[in-house]
Structure formats: structure tokens, C-alpha cells
Amino acid sequence: MSHAPQGDNRNASHRDPFMIRHLSLLGLGTGLLFSVVPAQADGVATPLWSFANVSANYLDWSSGSETRTASNAAKSDFVYLELEGGAGYSWGEFYGFLDFENPGNDRFDEDSGGKDNFRTAAKVTTHLYMGETPFSVYAHVYDFRDYGFEAREQDQILGLGYRHTFDNGLWFKPFLGAARVQSDGFTGMNGFMAGWVAGYDFSVLDQAFSLTQWHEQTFDRDDDYLRQNYIGDKAGEVGTNGALSLW
């Protein structure tokens, strides 16, 4: 997502598996993240790249998504504030964000019947490089909380990653990992997740642009988890999540 250097996992999966239109209204500032660690003589603690930003955003669900979810986790457009950043080192890279959804609302929003409750979503991902190879140990933790319904879910992924930069500057980072969920209704292993983050930086009229795409596919999810997340039946075994962005 945007101007961040190669290796950036920006905006990685923090929405439900439905089509969304995401309009960023305001991006404020760039800076250093994870730079508080003192540099060492061998450069291990010195980031090769880093970025940080703060933004105010408006998420507009498609009418189809709102119709399909009317009786199961009903969707409503919302404003959210986001803190986001990442850093890359010779031995690995990190990315993270923290979102405050409906930040001006009470914990439970009476007017919307709870659809516009105050919520938070946070995610941290990392690739720890395996020596000089293009492979990495991949891990991510995604945490979502709805304070009006007192609902929470934390998804934990651990597996293997891969990274490659093509001669034309396109970079591609797929991963595959085992999934575990810890929530107020289900705790345990929950199948697998496969996905990737990819990007391409280019210039038009001396202006810098980036085209980025992230994708996550969950599969073989636990039946108990699927029943908990669907009223009257159970959700599908496969879940799809992702976005294509121009910056």
C-alpha cells in the first residue's frame, strides 16, 4: 500500500470476506517506526527501511454485501482512524496497524442496533529470513474487538513465507501457515491460511505511484468455529479476503 519500500505488508487482511470500497480521506505524515532500538556496530538493529503513517478513512460496503449480511453480522459503513507502520532489517521485516472504528461512538450504538459500535482491529505480521535463502518463517496475529457486544477474536498464523523481486521491480511474497483462533466462543486450531502480498512501484509525470495487492485464503476451518459465526447454520469452510490498491 503506497510508497513504502519493498517488503511492506501494508493493509494486510483486516476486513471481513466481502467486497468493500475503501476510500482513504487523509494521510498524515511519514516517519520512523521501530527505530528506537539503538544501532549496533554490525547493523543488525539498524532498519534498512521504515515507514509510519496516521490516516482517517471511510469504509463503504457495497449494497450487495449489506444485503447478504443483513441477518448474519450485518454490515454498516463506518469511519476509522488508523496507525500503521513497518520496518525491514537484514534478518527480517515487520508490519503492523491499529484501527479505531467508529471512534466517536459509544461502546454500544443504540441508533444502529449495534452495527456502529466502537471497535478496534489490530494486526502484526513478520517474515524472519532463513539465512541467505528466499524463504522465511512467517507469522501474523490479527485481533478484533467489538466493545458493544463484548465480542473478540484473535487469529494466529504460523508457517513459511517466500520473497522474490523480479527484474522489473515487481515484488511478490506468498505464505502458507497453520491457523489458530482464540475468541470468546471458540479457541483452538482452525485450518490453514495461504496468501500473498505483492507490489509494483512506478512513476508518472515525475510522481511516485505504487500498485499493491494482498490476498488471504483460509480453508479447512473448524466446524464449531463456522457454526459460531453463522446464525442458523454454519459459514463456508473457505474464506476469501483481499484488496487491490493504487497509491
C-alpha positions as CSV (number, residue, x, y, z in Angstrom):
1,M,0.0,0.0,0.0
2,S,1.6,3.2,-1.2
3,H,5.1,4.5,-1.1
4,A,6.6,2.0,1.4
5,P,9.6,0.1,0.3
6,Q,9.6,-3.5,-1.0
7,G,8.8,-6.0,1.8
8,D,5.9,-3.9,3.0
9,N,2.8,-5.9,4.0
10,R,0.6,-2.9,4.1
11,N,-3.1,-3.1,4.9
12,A,-2.9,-6.8,5.3
13,S,-6.2,-8.5,6.0
14,H,-8.3,-6.7,8.4
15,R,-11.8,-6.8,6.8
16,D,-14.5,-9.5,6.5
17,P,-14.6,-11.7,3.4
18,F,-16.9,-9.4,1.4
19,M,-16.3,-6.8,-1.3
20,I,-15.6,-3.4,0.1
21,R,-14.8,0.0,-1.3
22,H,-12.2,1.7,0.7
23,L,-11.6,5.5,0.4
24,S,-8.7,7.0,2.3
25,L,-9.5,10.6,3.1
26,L,-6.4,11.7,4.8
27,G,-2.8,10.5,5.1
28,L,-0.8,12.4,7.6
29,G,3.0,12.2,7.8
30,T,5.7,9.7,7.3
31,G,8.3,8.8,9.9
32,L,10.4,6.2,11.6
33,L,9.0,3.1,13.2
34,F,10.9,0.6,15.3
35,S,13.9,3.0,15.2
36,V,14.1,3.3,19.0
37,V,16.4,0.3,19.2
38,P,19.9,1.6,19.3
39,A,22.0,0.8,16.3
40,Q,24.7,-1.8,16.8
41,A,28.1,-2.0,15.2
42,D,27.1,-4.8,12.9
43,G,24.0,-3.1,11.8
44,V,21.7,-5.8,13.0
45,A,19.3,-3.4,14.8
46,T,19.5,-0.7,12.0
47,P,16.5,-0.8,9.7
48,L,17.2,-0.8,6.0
49,W,13.8,0.8,5.5
50,S,10.9,2.0,7.7
51,F,7.7,4.0,7.4
52,A,4.8,5.1,9.6
53,N,1.6,7.0,9.0
54,V,-1.7,8.1,10.5
55,S,-4.8,8.3,8.4
56,A,-8.6,9.0,8.7
57,N,-10.7,6.7,6.5
58,Y,-14.2,5.9,5.4
59,L,-15.2,2.3,4.5
60,D,-18.2,2.0,2.2
61,W,-19.7,-1.5,2.0
62,S,-21.3,-2.4,-1.3
63,S,-25.1,-2.8,-1.3
64,G,-24.7,-6.5,-2.1
65,S,-22.6,-7.1,1.0
66,E,-25.1,-5.3,3.2
67,T,-27.9,-7.3,1.8
68,R,-26.1,-10.7,2.1
69,T,-25.2,-10.0,5.7
70,A,-28.4,-8.5,6.9
71,S,-29.2,-11.4,9.2
72,N,-25.6,-12.5,9.9
73,A,-23.1,-9.9,11.2
74,A,-24.9,-7.1,9.4
75,K,-22.6,-4.5,7.8
76,S,-22.7,-0.7,8.1
77,D,-20.4,1.9,6.6
78,F,-18.0,3.4,9.1
79,V,-15.2,5.9,9.8
80,Y,-12.0,4.6,11.2
81,L,-8.7,6.1,12.3
82,E,-5.5,4.0,11.6
83,L,-2.0,4.0,12.9
84,E,0.3,2.0,10.6
85,G,4.0,1.3,10.1
86,G,6.7,-1.2,9.2
87,A,10.4,-1.8,9.1
88,G,12.8,-4.1,7.3
89,Y,16.2,-5.4,8.6
90,S,18.9,-7.6,7.1
91,W,17.3,-10.5,9.0
92,G,13.6,-9.9,8.8
93,E,10.8,-7.4,8.4
94,F,7.7,-6.3,10.3
95,Y,4.4,-4.6,9.6
96,G,1.5,-3.5,11.8
97,F,-1.6,-1.4,12.1
98,L,-4.1,-0.4,14.8
99,D,-7.6,0.8,13.7
100,F,-10.2,2.6,15.8
101,E,-13.6,2.0,14.1
102,N,-16.5,4.4,14.8
103,P,-14.2,6.3,17.2
104,G,-16.8,8.9,18.2
105,N,-19.5,6.4,19.1
106,D,-20.3,4.7,22.5
107,R,-19.4,1.2,23.1
108,F,-22.9,0.1,22.1
109,D,-24.6,2.3,19.5
110,E,-28.3,2.3,20.2
111,D,-29.3,4.1,16.9
112,S,-27.8,1.4,14.7
113,G,-28.7,-1.6,16.9
114,G,-25.0,-2.3,17.4
115,K,-23.8,-2.1,13.8
116,D,-22.0,1.1,14.5
117,N,-20.4,0.1,17.8
118,F,-16.9,1.2,18.8
119,R,-14.5,-1.5,17.6
120,T,-10.8,-2.0,17.3
121,A,-8.8,-4.1,14.9
122,A,-5.0,-4.6,15.0
123,K,-2.5,-6.8,13.1
124,V,1.2,-7.6,13.3
125,T,3.0,-9.6,10.6
126,T,6.6,-10.7,10.2
127,H,8.9,-12.5,7.9
128,L,12.1,-13.8,9.7
129,Y,14.6,-14.7,6.9
130,M,16.1,-18.2,6.8
131,G,19.7,-17.3,6.2
132,E,20.5,-16.3,2.6
133,T,17.6,-18.2,1.2
134,P,14.4,-16.5,-0.2
135,F,12.4,-18.4,2.4
136,S,11.2,-17.1,5.8
137,V,9.4,-18.1,8.9
138,Y,6.1,-16.2,8.6
139,A,3.8,-15.3,11.5
140,H,0.9,-12.9,12.0
141,V,-1.6,-12.1,14.7
142,Y,-4.9,-10.3,13.9
143,D,-7.0,-9.1,16.8
144,F,-10.6,-7.8,16.5
145,R,-12.8,-6.5,19.3
146,D,-16.4,-5.2,19.4
147,Y,-16.8,-3.4,22.7
148,G,-20.6,-3.0,22.4
149,F,-21.3,-6.7,22.0
150,E,-18.2,-7.6,24.1
151,A,-17.0,-9.8,21.3
152,R,-13.4,-10.6,20.4
153,E,-11.4,-12.8,18.1
154,Q,-7.7,-13.2,17.7
155,D,-6.3,-15.1,14.6
156,Q,-2.8,-16.5,14.9
157,I,-0.9,-17.8,11.8
158,L,2.5,-19.5,11.8
159,G,4.1,-21.0,8.7
160,L,6.5,-20.4,5.9
161,G,7.0,-17.4,3.6
162,Y,8.8,-16.7,0.4
163,R,10.0,-13.5,-1.2
164,H,11.1,-12.6,-4.7
165,T,11.8,-9.3,-6.5
166,F,11.6,-9.5,-10.3
167,D,13.9,-7.6,-12.6
168,N,11.2,-5.1,-13.5
169,G,10.8,-4.2,-9.8
170,L,7.6,-6.2,-9.0
171,W,7.9,-7.9,-5.6
172,F,5.9,-10.9,-4.5
173,K,5.7,-12.5,-1.0
174,P,3.4,-15.6,-0.7
175,F,3.0,-17.6,2.6
176,L,1.3,-20.7,3.9
177,G,0.6,-21.4,7.6
178,A,-1.5,-23.2,10.2
179,A,-4.2,-21.1,11.8
180,R,-5.3,-20.9,15.4
181,V,-8.2,-18.9,16.8
182,Q,-8.8,-17.6,20.3
183,S,-12.1,-15.9,20.9
184,D,-15.0,-15.6,23.3
185,G,-16.8,-18.6,21.7
186,F,-14.1,-20.8,20.2
187,T,-10.4,-21.5,20.9
188,G,-8.3,-24.0,19.0
189,M,-6.8,-24.9,15.7
190,N,-8.8,-23.6,12.7
191,G,-7.4,-25.0,9.5
192,F,-4.9,-23.1,7.3
193,M,-4.3,-19.8,5.6
194,A,-2.5,-19.2,2.3
195,G,-1.9,-15.8,0.8
196,W,0.5,-13.2,-0.5
197,V,1.4,-9.5,-0.7
198,A,2.6,-8.1,-3.9
199,G,3.5,-4.6,-5.2
200,Y,5.0,-2.6,-8.0
201,D,6.4,1.0,-7.8
202,F,6.4,3.3,-10.8
203,S,6.5,7.0,-11.7
204,V,4.1,9.1,-13.9
205,L,5.0,12.7,-14.7
206,D,7.7,12.6,-12.0
207,Q,5.2,11.5,-9.4
208,A,5.7,8.3,-7.4
209,F,2.9,5.6,-7.5
210,S,2.5,2.1,-6.2
211,L,0.2,-0.7,-7.2
212,T,-0.2,-3.2,-4.3
213,Q,-2.3,-6.3,-3.8
214,W,-2.9,-8.6,-0.8
215,H,-4.8,-11.8,-0.6
216,E,-5.7,-14.3,2.1
217,Q,-7.4,-17.7,1.7
218,T,-8.5,-19.6,4.7
219,F,-9.5,-23.3,4.3
220,D,-10.4,-26.4,6.3
221,R,-11.8,-24.3,9.1
222,D,-13.2,-26.0,12.1
223,D,-17.0,-26.8,12.1
224,D,-17.6,-25.5,15.6
225,Y,-16.0,-22.2,14.6
226,L,-18.1,-22.0,11.5
227,R,-21.3,-22.6,13.4
228,Q,-20.4,-20.0,15.9
229,N,-20.1,-17.4,13.1
230,Y,-23.3,-18.0,11.3
231,I,-26.9,-17.8,12.5
232,G,-29.0,-21.0,12.0
233,D,-26.4,-22.9,10.0
234,K,-22.6,-22.6,9.5
235,A,-20.3,-20.5,7.4
236,G,-18.4,-21.9,4.5
237,E,-15.2,-23.8,5.0
238,V,-13.2,-21.5,2.7
239,G,-12.9,-17.8,3.4
240,T,-11.5,-15.1,1.0
241,N,-10.1,-11.7,1.9
242,G,-8.0,-9.2,0.0
243,A,-7.7,-5.8,-1.8
244,L,-6.1,-4.2,-4.8
245,S,-4.9,-0.6,-4.3
246,L,-3.4,2.2,-6.3
247,W,-1.4,4.8,-4.3
